[in-house]
Amino acid sequence: MGHHDNRASGTSGPAGAAPETEPDPETGDEDGELAALALKILVAGGFGVGKTTLVGAVSEIRPLRTEEQLSEAGELVDDTGGVDQKTTTTVAMDFGRITIRSGLSLYLFGTPGQDRFWFLWDELAQGALGAVVLADTRRLEDCFPAVDYFEHRRIPFVVAVNCFTEARRYGAHDVSRALDLEQGTPVVLCDARDKDSGKEVLIRLVEYAGRVHTARLLDSVGPQAGSV
C-alpha cells in the first residue's frame, strides 16, 4: 500500500467535502492542481458474490469490514448454495477508498447481501454517484433485488460478473438478457480478487454514471432553455 498525497486521495474530509486548502481565486486550482473530488460508490449484490473481496482488492487503505462468523441459526435464513466454503458475512457495510487519478477518489461502500439487512441500503445510497452490482452466474437470480433497487431509484449502475473458476462462462450480452436490464446498462466481466480488474469496473461505472447524470441535467434544463 503506497503513500498517496492527501489532497489527491480526498482524505482531508468526508466524501464530497471541499478540500482544506483554499483554491486559487483566479484559476480555482489548489497550488496549480485541480481541487480534489471524492465520489461515493456502492458495491451490491447477493450473498457470497464477492463484495467484500472487491472492496478489499482495490482499496488503497486498509478496508473497514463489519463481518461476523456464520452461525447455525443463520443457516436457516442464508442460502449458502454454491458458496459452501464461505464462513463470514457482512452485517453492516464494507468501506474502502481508491484513487482513480490525481484529484479523483472513490469511496466504496459494500452493502450487506442478505434480505434482513436491506434496511441499511437507503442510508448507504444517500448521495451515491452510482453502484456496482456484482453477479455470480451460478446464482444469477441473487442479484435481481439489487438490480431492481437501483433501477427503481434511478441510480446508475453496472453489472460486474465475478468470474469464479468453477462457474460456467457467459458473455455480457447473455447476462444482460437474463437480467432483463434496461437498454444501455453496462455488463462487464471481472475478477473481484484482482485490483486492476476491479479498478476497470469502477472506471466503467464512473464514465457511465457521468453520462447518465449529464443527460438528466440537460433534459431538466432543455425546456427552460428553449423558452428563453
Disulfide bonds with the S-S distance in Angstrom:
none
